Amino acid sequence: MVIVAASSTLVRAARRSRNLTQARLAELTGIDQASVSHHERGRDAAYSTVDRLLAGTGHRLYAAPTRRDDAASSAVAIREHLRARDTDRALRALLQLNDNLTAEHGLVRGILGLTEPENTGDRVWDAAIAALVAWRLNQEDIPLPGWVNNPDRTLTVPVVFRVDPADPAPERDDVPVEFAERGVFAWADTFASV
Amino acid sequence: MGGAALALRYFDRGTTQDLDVLHVNPGSDEPVAAAERVAYKRGWDAKWLNFEVTKADALPTLGRAVEWETIHDADGIVIEVASKEAMLAMKLRANRPGRDTRDIRLLLALCDVHTLEDAGELYEQFYPGDVLTPRAEKIVNAILDGEPTVAPHSPGPINI
């Protein structure tokens, strides 16, 4: 099951989760590759087309009782901000994901973390997204989706999660376990509402 | 905290969707119901107004009075923004790494504060008897020791 806001993100995430190329998906669905590519880059498509593309990846659409973006949608926003070298806005997108997760409870919170996000182009942020989802799901004993424990979402050399050069380094006790385990030294306080 | 105020009045800045709010007239649900109608129309979450701030003692109330500047007043909607000095004091109080650091950096520049002592003095004006926490001091020192920060431009008049 894949639940994200934009259908292009939805199709791309579903395709990648099954390790299919665009060419293979085109072959499976009978939709030409240029259309698959156009759609994944954001061109609007009819519901029937989206459904066909998802069928080709073995997925289907469900409605969830929330308007909040999931981790996969947040990762798209984070990637765009990082590409524009705007780490402050990338952090705001991560904080928004944190707010979304904590606002929902039980299965709905789990659904927001279900779909594997695409890489952001920065391994620290990829690990941070996994850590945040694991942290918030663990708080309610919600089973973790497999992707949050992928080895490529753990840094071999731990780093301090710095958004501004003046950010101080945390002590171990300041860092949520899920972040520390993935080598991302981020303050729990960064995610706290005051 | 204060993200919308900073983005509307003081500098270019991303924000999260929720808006911290105080209930001016507790018991009256009409503004909350109206906010929910706006949310449905715009596809937002119905709980975009966050009342948590009422419990967190965020607005300074015991010391120097917070000055409010009106930046919009039309059709019964008034938007007032706290002074940059009050925003700086609130951000120094929160001092969440990553989340508040850039705001503190830009507000220090806007308020023309260039030493730790001046930052501490301003803080105590708004929160009498309180001193900056070691983490807030660390952040201020790191900002002042680094490359100078140019005071940011205001985004200009808002257009609703």
Interface residues (C-beta under 8 A of the other chain):
Chain A: T66 R67 R68 H81 D86 D88 R89 L91 R92 A93 L95 Q96 D99 A103 F161 R162 V163 D164 P165 A166 D167 P168 P170 A186 W187 D189 T190 A192 S193 V194
Chain B: M1 G3 R13 G14 T15 T16 Q17 D18 A39 G43 W44 D45 A46 K47 N50 E52 V53 A56 A58 R93 A94 R96 P97 G98 R99 T101 R102 R105 R135 K138 I139 A142 I143 G146
